[in-house]
Amino acid sequence: MTTLRPYLAPLQGNWGYVVAAAGSVVTFCTLFQPWVNAATLDGRIKATPFGKFEISSSLVALWSGAPPPQAKVNGTWAVLACVAIAVTLFAVVVNLRARTTTLSHLAACSSVAMALFIVFALVHMNGKAPELRSMLGYGRTTDLGGQIGLLMRWASGNGKYPMPGIRQVSITTASLTAWAWFAAATAVVSAVAAIAQWVRNRPAGPIQIPLQIPLRMPIVITRPSSAPAPAPDSAPTPDPTPAPAPDPPE
């Protein structure tokens, strides 16, 4: 341990941020794994939060007049999560050397943003699960194209023909995979670690915010005079009293 102290010295006071950075890397890797898994009578479909589908199907509804609608997964939340992960890694790595308050705040805020984006992506994928499962449906039972597809699949030995009241089948609904829950867990743990480190490094004492407002304020009221003030003259006014005449000489 003596030889490792020089290498561990920059990590002092930043362990929470390091855990957040490591969790961000793990979360980034999980974004490329399937988050939704749907299994139907016609195959299986998997989807990532970026909207990439992995489908295995016999395409029984290929000739259907009204095939099932294609589901659309919005990958905006996944992209925003990647941006937040990049910002977190940058802030943590640079802060190990710079040790600035701004980078510490940036690392904590970006970790929280990443966790929120991952949770939003999880909710979005969970809402799209029924649509993904419907992509592998048969469509309407009266659709001639779908019935031809079912018969061709049965004749080629790729599946059984769904006859009501005769064959028993098991249908699995779409659900979130373990990758989705693992991504949410790592994102939340990373955010909690970053916030805990930020609180630990914050100076002791409550944050003082000047909120005191004086209740008494001097009020000066100027009342106008009843008589208007005389206008100043530019030249002096002459005295109307005549000067006394001089005395006559004796």
Backbone bond lengths (Angstrom), bond angles and torsions (degrees), N, CA, C in turn:
res aa  C-N    CA-C-N  psi(-1)  N-CA   C-N-CA  omega(-1)  CA-C   N-CA-C  phi
1 M - - - 1.456 - - 1.529 111.76 -
2 T 1.366 115.46 -22.74 1.455 117.83 -179.32 1.522 111.28 -65.48
3 T 1.321 116.96 -37.61 1.462 119.88 -179.32 1.520 112.47 -74.72
4 L 1.337 118.58 -18.63 1.459 121.47 -179.01 1.524 113.03 -89.50
5 R 1.308 117.61 -10.58 1.461 119.20 -177.49 1.524 113.10 -61.44
6 P 1.336 120.58 -41.31 1.474 118.26 177.65 1.522 113.64 -61.67
7 Y 1.339 116.57 -30.33 1.464 119.68 -179.65 1.522 112.19 -81.56
8 L 1.332 115.98 -28.17 1.468 119.76 -179.64 1.520 112.80 -88.50
9 A 1.321 116.99 -9.41 1.465 119.22 -178.58 1.520 112.90 -61.27
10 P 1.345 120.17 -42.51 1.480 118.20 179.13 1.526 114.20 -64.80
11 L 1.339 116.64 -16.35 1.465 119.36 -178.44 1.524 112.80 -86.01
12 Q 1.328 117.31 -8.72 1.451 119.51 -179.76 1.530 109.97 -64.62
13 G 1.322 115.36 126.86 1.451 120.51 -178.22 1.510 114.23 81.10
14 N 1.345 117.30 4.99 1.466 121.11 -179.80 1.520 112.54 -132.51
15 W 1.318 117.34 16.67 1.461 119.24 -177.03 1.523 111.62 -63.10
16 G 1.309 116.82 -37.02 1.463 119.31 178.38 1.514 112.30 -63.50
17 Y 1.328 116.33 -40.21 1.464 120.19 177.91 1.528 111.39 -68.63
18 V 1.327 116.46 -35.34 1.469 119.51 177.34 1.524 110.72 -65.50
19 V 1.329 116.64 -41.78 1.470 119.69 176.00 1.522 110.62 -62.41
20 A 1.335 117.22 -39.68 1.464 120.76 178.03 1.525 110.90 -63.49
21 A 1.333 117.34 -40.86 1.462 120.22 178.56 1.525 111.38 -65.64
22 A 1.328 116.87 -42.87 1.469 119.63 178.18 1.528 111.14 -63.69
23 G 1.333 116.14 -41.65 1.465 119.10 177.00 1.515 112.35 -64.94
24 S 1.319 117.19 -31.83 1.464 120.45 177.69 1.524 111.07 -66.32
25 V 1.322 116.85 -39.71 1.474 120.36 178.26 1.527 110.48 -64.21
26 V 1.330 116.17 -43.08 1.468 119.38 178.98 1.529 110.18 -64.57
27 T 1.312 116.85 -41.86 1.469 120.37 178.76 1.519 111.01 -62.72
28 F 1.330 117.07 -39.71 1.470 120.82 178.58 1.531 111.07 -60.61
29 C 1.317 117.38 -39.08 1.473 120.44 179.13 1.525 111.69 -67.77
30 T 1.331 117.14 -34.57 1.463 119.47 -179.03 1.520 112.84 -72.16
31 L 1.331 117.34 -18.54 1.465 119.53 -179.64 1.529 112.23 -66.54
32 F 1.308 118.08 -19.83 1.459 121.69 -178.90 1.525 112.41 -97.04
33 Q 1.327 116.09 7.31 1.463 121.49 176.81 1.524 109.61 -100.30
34 P 1.345 117.35 156.87 1.482 118.94 178.84 1.517 111.41 -66.81
35 W 1.324 114.85 131.04 1.458 121.37 178.66 1.528 112.02 -101.68
36 V 1.314 117.90 -18.85 1.469 121.87 179.63 1.519 108.02 -128.73
37 N 1.318 114.95 135.20 1.459 121.62 178.42 1.523 107.77 -128.56
38 A 1.324 115.97 121.46 1.468 121.28 -178.32 1.528 108.45 -127.07
39 A 1.314 115.88 129.53 1.463 121.90 178.97 1.522 109.10 -122.32
40 T 1.326 117.05 130.65 1.457 123.01 179.33 1.518 109.22 -130.59
41 L 1.340 116.01 -174.93 1.463 120.13 178.96 1.524 112.63 -70.14
42 D 1.313 116.85 -16.94 1.463 119.65 -177.04 1.519 112.56 -108.32
43 G 1.300 119.70 10.89 1.449 120.13 177.02 1.514 112.68 142.18
44 R 1.314 114.86 -155.01 1.457 122.07 -176.08 1.523 108.64 -142.38
45 I 1.329 116.09 147.58 1.454 122.14 178.96 1.519 109.16 -136.58
46 K 1.336 115.48 136.47 1.452 122.63 176.96 1.530 107.99 -125.76
47 A 1.316 116.02 146.50 1.462 120.75 -176.79 1.515 109.96 -139.60
48 T 1.333 115.82 140.93 1.461 122.93 175.45 1.526 109.08 -97.78
49 P 1.330 117.94 162.67 1.481 119.07 179.23 1.521 113.69 -66.32
50 F 1.314 118.85 -11.00 1.457 121.11 175.29 1.528 112.58 -86.00
51 G 1.350 117.33 -4.16 1.452 120.40 179.79 1.518 113.93 92.77
52 K 1.315 118.49 15.69 1.452 121.51 177.35 1.521 109.89 -89.05
53 F 1.342 117.04 129.13 1.451 122.38 -176.80 1.532 110.23 -107.35
54 E 1.315 114.47 144.54 1.466 122.29 171.66 1.533 106.51 -123.95
55 I 1.326 116.73 107.12 1.461 122.39 -170.59 1.522 109.64 -118.05
56 S 1.317 115.38 134.20 1.465 122.50 171.03 1.526 107.26 -125.10
57 S 1.332 116.56 112.43 1.455 120.87 -173.88 1.524 109.43 -151.79
58 S 1.322 115.66 156.91 1.467 121.87 175.29 1.521 112.21 -92.97
59 L 1.316 118.26 1.84 1.475 124.12 174.28 1.530 111.84 56.62
60 V 1.317 116.02 51.17 1.462 119.06 179.78 1.528 111.16 -70.11
61 A 1.325 117.63 -22.09 1.463 120.83 -178.83 1.520 112.07 -97.65
62 L 1.357 116.99 18.91 1.457 119.40 -177.16 1.531 111.72 -65.13
63 W 1.334 117.69 -37.12 1.465 121.81 -178.74 1.530 112.63 -97.52
64 S 1.308 116.68 12.33 1.457 119.61 -178.14 1.525 109.65 -71.23
65 G 1.332 114.86 144.65 1.452 119.01 177.18 1.506 112.69 -70.60
66 A 1.315 117.80 -31.18 1.470 122.84 178.36 1.526 108.16 -131.34
67 P 1.346 117.32 79.28 1.463 119.58 -179.15 1.522 111.49 -68.19
68 P 1.306 117.87 161.14 1.471 120.35 178.90 1.523 110.95 -61.02
69 P 1.321 117.91 146.75 1.471 120.51 179.98 1.521 111.65 -68.68
70 Q 1.318 114.83 150.95 1.459 120.64 178.21 1.529 110.01 -83.94
71 A 1.299 115.94 130.22 1.463 120.88 179.09 1.526 109.72 -76.70
72 K 1.325 115.63 146.78 1.456 121.70 178.66 1.525 108.55 -123.10
73 V 1.318 114.87 120.03 1.462 121.42 178.85 1.516 108.53 -100.43
74 N 1.317 115.87 125.67 1.468 121.42 179.44 1.522 109.27 -85.08
75 G 1.326 116.07 116.89 1.462 120.58 -178.81 1.508 114.63 -91.25
76 T 1.339 117.92 17.25 1.471 120.52 -177.80 1.522 111.58 -63.89
77 W 1.332 116.46 -42.99 1.464 119.09 -178.66 1.516 111.10 -64.51
78 A 1.315 117.77 -37.16 1.467 120.24 178.00 1.524 111.36 -66.46
79 V 1.324 116.92 -40.16 1.467 120.28 178.34 1.529 110.60 -65.17
80 L 1.331 117.33 -43.36 1.463 120.45 177.86 1.530 111.12 -63.23
81 A 1.322 116.21 -36.66 1.463 118.94 176.89 1.528 111.26 -64.00
82 C 1.326 117.15 -38.10 1.471 120.55 176.94 1.519 111.27 -64.12
83 V 1.323 117.06 -39.93 1.468 120.36 177.56 1.525 110.46 -63.70
84 A 1.319 117.13 -43.87 1.466 120.59 178.72 1.525 111.19 -64.11
85 I 1.324 117.40 -36.82 1.459 120.95 177.69 1.524 110.59 -64.57
86 A 1.335 116.92 -42.79 1.469 120.34 178.61 1.526 111.28 -62.65
87 V 1.320 116.90 -41.48 1.469 120.42 179.23 1.527 110.46 -65.71
88 T 1.320 116.79 -39.92 1.466 120.20 179.20 1.523 111.17 -62.77
89 L 1.316 117.30 -46.52 1.463 120.42 179.65 1.524 111.49 -62.55
90 F 1.320 116.34 -42.52 1.466 119.77 179.41 1.533 110.80 -62.44
91 A 1.344 116.46 -47.24 1.461 119.68 -177.63 1.524 111.68 -64.49
92 V 1.328 117.16 -40.21 1.473 119.76 -178.02 1.521 110.66 -69.37
93 V 1.325 117.73 -45.98 1.467 120.45 -177.10 1.528 111.13 -64.47
94 V 1.322 117.44 -44.85 1.467 120.19 -179.77 1.522 111.09 -69.34
95 N 1.329 116.64 -34.61 1.462 119.41 -178.30 1.522 112.30 -70.27
96 L 1.326 118.24 -22.55 1.457 119.93 175.85 1.526 111.51 -62.43
97 R 1.321 116.56 -25.66 1.455 121.06 179.13 1.526 112.46 -103.43
98 A 1.324 116.37 -41.64 1.467 119.57 -174.68 1.522 112.41 -79.38
99 R 1.306 118.43 -39.54 1.466 123.26 -179.01 1.531 111.27 57.76
100 T 1.311 116.60 59.36 1.461 120.88 179.26 1.521 109.51 -113.41
101 T 1.326 114.67 153.11 1.461 119.96 178.98 1.521 111.52 -69.20
102 T 1.316 116.80 -33.67 1.464 120.30 -179.47 1.516 111.73 -63.82
103 L 1.330 116.77 -44.10 1.469 119.65 179.13 1.524 111.37 -67.94
104 S 1.311 117.47 -33.68 1.472 119.87 176.71 1.523 110.78 -64.15
105 H 1.322 116.35 -44.49 1.461 120.25 177.19 1.528 110.60 -63.92
106 L 1.318 117.16 -39.30 1.465 120.63 -179.99 1.519 111.42 -65.08
107 A 1.326 117.16 -40.75 1.465 120.47 178.81 1.527 111.57 -64.10
108 A 1.329 115.89 -41.79 1.464 119.43 179.81 1.529 111.09 -67.25
109 C 1.319 117.17 -44.75 1.473 120.44 -178.32 1.529 111.47 -66.46
110 S 1.326 117.38 -42.03 1.471 119.43 -179.89 1.524 111.69 -67.83
111 S 1.328 117.73 -32.19 1.471 120.24 176.53 1.521 110.88 -66.16
112 V 1.319 115.99 -41.94 1.476 119.48 177.32 1.522 110.44 -65.54
113 A 1.337 117.15 -41.08 1.465 120.36 178.23 1.526 111.22 -62.70
114 M 1.322 116.74 -40.35 1.467 119.55 177.74 1.521 111.17 -60.89
115 A 1.330 116.54 -44.65 1.470 119.55 179.79 1.528 111.21 -61.68
116 L 1.329 116.63 -41.00 1.467 119.58 179.51 1.523 111.10 -65.29
117 F 1.327 118.10 -41.98 1.458 120.84 179.72 1.532 111.30 -64.89
118 I 1.317 116.75 -37.86 1.466 119.83 178.40 1.523 110.37 -66.28
119 V 1.305 117.22 -41.80 1.465 120.26 178.76 1.528 110.14 -64.80
120 F 1.331 117.81 -41.53 1.460 120.45 177.85 1.535 110.93 -63.49
121 A 1.330 117.09 -39.47 1.461 120.35 176.72 1.521 111.13 -64.82
122 L 1.320 116.76 -37.10 1.463 120.22 178.59 1.523 111.09 -64.49
123 V 1.322 116.30 -44.03 1.465 119.98 178.40 1.531 110.77 -64.51
124 H 1.326 116.41 -40.27 1.468 120.14 179.66 1.525 111.40 -64.08
125 M 1.310 117.49 -43.62 1.466 120.25 179.70 1.523 111.44 -67.35
126 N 1.305 117.06 -35.88 1.464 119.48 177.82 1.524 111.02 -65.54
127 G 1.335 117.23 -35.61 1.464 120.06 177.10 1.517 113.24 -71.87
128 K 1.343 117.61 -26.14 1.463 121.27 179.59 1.526 112.93 -86.90
129 A 1.317 118.67 -6.12 1.465 121.05 -177.60 1.525 112.85 -59.06
130 P 1.345 120.76 -46.20 1.477 118.62 178.51 1.521 112.91 -62.10
131 E 1.334 118.06 -36.12 1.454 120.14 178.78 1.531 111.34 -66.97
132 L 1.316 116.44 -37.00 1.457 119.40 178.28 1.521 111.33 -65.59
133 R 1.306 116.41 -39.20 1.457 119.42 178.65 1.529 111.10 -67.73
134 S 1.317 117.31 -34.28 1.462 120.01 -179.33 1.524 112.51 -69.24
135 M 1.333 117.69 -18.71 1.449 120.14 178.93 1.526 112.31 -62.32
136 L 1.319 117.80 -25.90 1.461 121.98 -178.54 1.519 111.26 -104.50
137 G 1.324 117.54 24.11 1.459 120.61 178.48 1.511 112.39 -81.02
138 Y 1.311 115.84 171.93 1.468 122.05 179.92 1.515 112.46 -88.35
139 G 1.312 116.43 -11.25 1.451 118.41 -174.03 1.519 110.22 80.81
140 R 1.299 117.11 -151.61 1.459 121.63 179.73 1.523 110.39 -77.01
141 T 1.314 115.42 142.78 1.467 119.67 179.99 1.532 112.42 -68.30
142 T 1.324 117.28 -22.61 1.468 120.61 179.26 1.521 112.61 -87.82
143 D 1.330 116.97 1.96 1.465 120.49 -179.28 1.527 108.31 -77.95
144 L 1.344 116.43 120.05 1.466 120.88 -177.47 1.524 111.21 -65.09
145 G 1.348 117.86 -37.94 1.458 120.05 -179.39 1.511 112.39 -63.00
146 G 1.332 117.94 -41.43 1.454 120.77 177.90 1.511 112.46 -65.79
147 Q 1.341 118.07 -38.58 1.453 120.68 178.96 1.537 111.36 -67.23
148 I 1.323 116.40 -35.81 1.475 119.34 176.09 1.523 110.13 -64.84
149 G 1.316 116.77 -40.37 1.457 119.65 177.65 1.514 112.48 -62.97
150 L 1.325 117.26 -40.61 1.462 120.17 177.98 1.522 111.25 -64.36
151 L 1.344 117.60 -41.56 1.467 120.72 179.30 1.526 111.51 -66.25
152 M 1.336 116.85 -39.65 1.463 119.46 178.61 1.529 111.20 -66.90
153 R 1.309 116.93 -36.64 1.455 119.06 177.60 1.523 110.61 -66.74
154 W 1.340 116.57 -40.71 1.466 119.75 178.88 1.526 111.34 -67.26
155 A 1.342 116.79 -38.91 1.467 119.81 -178.97 1.524 111.74 -68.29
156 S 1.339 117.27 -31.61 1.463 119.99 179.70 1.520 113.08 -85.27
157 G 1.322 117.79 -2.48 1.459 121.36 177.48 1.515 114.26 80.19
158 N 1.329 118.24 18.30 1.467 121.00 179.91 1.523 113.35 -90.59
159 G 1.302 117.56 -7.31 1.454 120.28 -179.41 1.512 110.78 179.74
160 K 1.312 115.61 175.48 1.451 121.99 -179.16 1.519 110.06 -100.57
161 Y 1.312 114.16 150.93 1.455 119.36 177.54 1.529 108.80 -81.34
162 P 1.337 118.27 125.27 1.468 120.10 -176.94 1.525 111.54 -75.85
163 M 1.316 115.64 94.48 1.462 120.59 178.65 1.522 109.16 -99.36
164 P 1.310 117.92 124.81 1.471 120.45 -176.27 1.522 111.83 -66.48
165 G 1.319 114.81 135.02 1.453 121.59 176.75 1.504 114.28 80.74
166 I 1.327 119.91 -2.51 1.467 121.41 -176.59 1.525 110.75 -115.01
167 R 1.323 116.57 -50.11 1.449 119.88 -176.95 1.528 109.75 -105.74
168 Q 1.329 113.58 141.77 1.456 120.23 177.16 1.517 108.67 -101.90
169 V 1.325 115.97 127.27 1.465 121.86 -178.44 1.516 108.65 -124.50
170 S 1.326 113.85 158.76 1.466 120.47 176.73 1.525 108.08 -120.24
171 I 1.293 116.25 129.62 1.456 122.83 -177.16 1.523 108.58 -114.98
172 T 1.312 116.38 128.46 1.457 122.67 178.52 1.521 109.44 -103.45
173 T 1.292 115.93 126.44 1.464 119.23 179.39 1.525 109.91 -78.68
174 A 1.311 116.24 164.37 1.456 121.37 178.93 1.527 109.81 -73.51
175 S 1.319 116.00 144.61 1.463 120.83 -178.27 1.525 109.30 -151.78
176 L 1.319 114.81 162.05 1.457 120.76 176.30 1.526 110.07 -74.18
177 T 1.320 115.92 143.83 1.451 120.91 -179.66 1.531 110.74 -86.73
178 A 1.329 115.39 174.54 1.463 119.85 177.69 1.522 111.62 -68.06
179 W 1.339 117.34 -25.96 1.461 120.18 177.62 1.529 111.21 -63.59
180 A 1.313 116.93 -38.65 1.458 120.31 -179.92 1.527 111.24 -64.62
181 W 1.319 116.89 -46.67 1.463 119.81 179.73 1.520 111.30 -68.12
182 F 1.322 117.11 -35.01 1.467 120.07 178.37 1.524 110.94 -66.83
183 A 1.340 117.19 -39.50 1.463 120.53 177.40 1.521 111.00 -62.92
184 A 1.325 117.33 -43.42 1.461 120.04 178.68 1.528 111.40 -63.81
185 A 1.333 116.65 -39.80 1.467 119.74 -179.47 1.524 111.66 -65.63
186 T 1.333 117.73 -45.82 1.465 120.28 179.97 1.528 111.85 -65.64
187 A 1.322 116.72 -36.10 1.471 119.53 178.89 1.524 110.98 -66.25
188 V 1.311 116.84 -43.01 1.474 120.14 179.89 1.524 110.60 -67.10
189 V 1.333 117.55 -41.78 1.475 120.44 178.40 1.523 110.36 -62.53
190 S 1.320 117.61 -40.34 1.465 120.74 178.40 1.518 111.13 -62.56
191 A 1.322 116.99 -43.83 1.462 120.17 178.91 1.523 111.40 -64.15
192 V 1.314 117.76 -42.06 1.468 120.91 179.87 1.528 110.43 -64.75
193 A 1.328 117.75 -40.59 1.468 120.67 179.12 1.521 111.33 -64.46
194 A 1.319 117.38 -41.81 1.463 120.40 179.73 1.529 111.23 -66.37
195 I 1.321 117.18 -42.93 1.467 120.18 179.29 1.519 110.75 -65.83
196 A 1.330 117.55 -39.63 1.468 120.23 178.86 1.524 111.12 -63.60
197 Q 1.326 117.19 -40.41 1.462 119.85 178.17 1.528 111.52 -67.82
198 W 1.320 116.28 -37.65 1.468 119.48 178.28 1.527 111.00 -64.58
199 V 1.317 117.15 -41.52 1.468 120.85 178.21 1.526 110.76 -66.27
200 R 1.327 116.89 -37.68 1.467 120.25 -179.74 1.529 111.66 -67.66
201 N 1.316 117.02 -38.08 1.463 120.43 -178.74 1.522 113.45 -81.91
202 R 1.318 117.69 -10.88 1.462 119.97 -178.46 1.526 109.65 -69.40
203 P 1.325 118.63 141.05 1.472 120.55 178.77 1.519 111.25 -56.65
204 A 1.330 114.85 144.30 1.458 119.97 -178.36 1.517 110.23 -67.03
205 G 1.322 114.73 152.11 1.459 120.30 179.51 1.504 111.35 106.36
206 P 1.306 115.69 152.03 1.468 118.81 179.65 1.514 111.58 -69.82
207 I 1.293 114.79 156.13 1.456 120.79 176.32 1.521 108.81 -77.77
208 Q 1.308 116.06 119.55 1.459 121.14 -176.83 1.513 109.62 -94.65
209 I 1.288 114.83 124.17 1.458 121.77 179.11 1.522 107.28 -122.70
210 P 1.293 118.12 119.75 1.481 119.06 -179.48 1.515 111.24 -68.16
211 L 1.327 114.24 107.56 1.455 119.77 179.99 1.522 112.35 -119.73
212 Q 1.364 117.45 5.24 1.454 119.87 -177.59 1.525 109.78 -80.09
213 I 1.300 116.28 127.98 1.455 123.43 -179.70 1.517 107.75 -120.01
214 P 1.307 119.62 125.78 1.475 120.43 -179.52 1.520 110.71 -60.43
215 L 1.351 113.63 133.14 1.457 119.13 -178.00 1.521 111.48 -81.10
216 R 1.341 117.91 -29.74 1.449 121.78 -178.90 1.520 109.37 -108.12
217 M 1.275 115.27 126.98 1.454 121.19 -179.58 1.527 108.10 -127.96
218 P 1.337 118.28 132.69 1.479 119.47 179.11 1.514 110.81 -66.41
219 I 1.333 114.83 132.13 1.465 121.20 -179.75 1.524 108.05 -116.58
220 V 1.281 117.53 122.16 1.466 123.41 -179.24 1.522 107.91 -108.27
221 I 1.347 115.85 122.70 1.457 121.47 -179.62 1.524 108.37 -114.51
222 T 1.270 117.56 123.97 1.470 122.99 178.97 1.515 109.26 -103.73
223 R 1.341 116.08 118.29 1.454 121.02 -179.16 1.530 109.78 -96.93
224 P 1.297 119.44 134.75 1.475 120.73 -179.64 1.526 110.91 -71.66
225 S 1.330 116.56 146.40 1.472 122.16 179.89 1.532 110.24 -73.98
226 S 1.420 116.13 150.53 1.468 119.43 -178.73 1.518 112.20 -72.44
227 A 1.347 118.18 -36.77 1.472 121.95 -179.99 1.503 108.79 -103.33
228 P 1.301 117.51 136.14 1.461 118.53 -179.72 1.515 110.80 -70.95
229 A 1.269 116.56 145.81 1.466 121.89 -179.62 1.515 109.02 -72.81
230 P 1.394 118.85 140.97 1.470 121.10 179.26 1.507 111.21 -65.59
231 A 1.298 113.68 145.79 1.457 118.80 -179.96 1.510 109.19 -76.22
232 P 1.271 119.07 139.88 1.479 120.93 -179.85 1.519 110.62 -68.19
233 D 1.378 116.18 139.88 1.466 121.67 177.75 1.504 109.72 -90.71
234 S 1.311 111.69 146.57 1.468 116.47 179.89 1.534 110.96 -81.18
235 A 1.362 117.87 -28.76 1.475 120.68 -179.26 1.524 109.01 -125.01
236 P 1.338 119.15 150.41 1.485 120.73 179.89 1.534 111.87 -67.71
237 T 1.316 116.79 143.69 1.468 122.64 -178.97 1.537 109.67 -81.23
238 P 1.368 120.19 128.51 1.483 120.44 -178.39 1.523 111.63 -69.89
239 D 1.370 114.54 150.94 1.458 120.32 -178.11 1.526 108.56 -77.85
240 P 1.349 120.38 123.58 1.476 121.11 -178.55 1.530 113.69 -72.82
241 T 1.314 121.80 -14.39 1.485 123.35 -179.13 1.528 109.32 -73.39
242 P 1.376 119.26 124.40 1.481 120.34 -179.28 1.525 111.85 -70.10
243 A 1.276 115.12 146.49 1.471 120.38 -179.68 1.535 109.32 -72.51
244 P 1.331 121.25 144.35 1.498 123.50 179.97 1.528 111.24 -65.27
245 A 1.341 114.57 142.71 1.488 119.71 179.67 1.513 110.43 -72.29
246 P 1.286 117.85 147.84 1.476 119.15 179.87 1.537 111.56 -71.93
247 D 1.319 119.62 153.20 1.449 124.80 179.12 1.533 111.18 -71.40
248 P 1.436 118.04 140.94 1.467 119.36 179.90 1.525 111.31 -71.20
249 P 1.251 118.19 149.85 1.487 121.96 -179.58 1.533 110.53 -69.43
250 E 1.300 117.91 145.52 1.472 123.46 179.35 1.512 109.74 -90.37
